[in-house]
């Protein structure tokens, strides 16, 4: 029995996993939306928002593929 399992319930860890996943997806949508807004309305490329959006998309997709291949 690990030290963590004495103090933290597995339901809490599952809730934390799901909430961080949803937060990551929402953060990606916001970054993509802001990037699109700056591009279509203001007419310039916001490279920092593009970098954040691509990082979130690449990490999330990589983890989904890894999970699919190792399951």
C-alpha positions in Angstrom: 0.0 0.0 0.0 1.5 3.3 -1.1 1.6 6.4 1.1 -0.5 8.2 -1.5 -3.3 5.6 -1.4 -3.6 6.0 2.4 -4.6 9.7 2.0 -6.1 10.0 -1.4 -9.1 8.0 -2.7 -9.0 6.6 -6.3 -12.3 8.5 -7.1 -10.5 11.8 -6.4 -7.6 10.8 -8.7 -10.1 9.8 -11.5 -12.0 13.1 -11.0 -8.7 15.0 -11.2 -7.7 13.1 -14.4 -11.0 13.9 -16.1 -11.0 17.5 -15.0 -7.5 18.2 -16.2 -8.3 16.5 -19.5 -11.4 18.8 -20.0 -9.4 21.8 -19.0 -6.7 21.0 -21.5 -9.3 20.6 -24.3 -11.0 23.9 -23.4 -7.6 25.7 -23.2 -6.8 24.4 -26.7 -10.2 25.6 -28.0 -9.7 29.0 -26.5 -6.2 29.4 -27.9 -7.4 28.3 -31.4 -10.3 30.7 -31.1 -8.1 33.6 -30.1 -5.7 32.8 -32.9 -8.5 32.7 -35.4 -10.0 36.0 -34.0 -6.6 37.8 -34.3 -6.1 36.4 -37.8 -9.6 37.1 -39.3 -10.5 40.3 -37.5 -7.2 42.0 -36.8 -5.3 40.5 -39.8 -2.2 39.3 -38.1 -0.7 36.0 -37.1 -0.4 35.6 -33.3 2.5 33.1 -33.2 2.4 32.7 -29.4 -1.3 31.6 -29.5 -0.5 29.3 -32.4 2.3 27.7 -30.5 0.1 27.1 -27.4 -2.7 25.7 -29.5 -0.4 23.3 -31.4 1.3 22.2 -28.3 -2.0 21.3 -26.6 -3.2 19.5 -29.8 0.0 17.6 -30.3 0.3 16.5 -26.7 -3.3 15.4 -26.4 -3.2 13.5 -29.7 0.1 11.8 -28.8 -1.3 10.7 -25.5 -4.5 9.4 -27.1 -2.5 7.4 -29.7 -0.1 6.0 -27.1 -3.0 5.0 -24.9 -4.7 3.3 -27.9 -1.5 1.4 -28.9 -0.6 0.2 -25.4 -4.1 -0.8 -24.3 
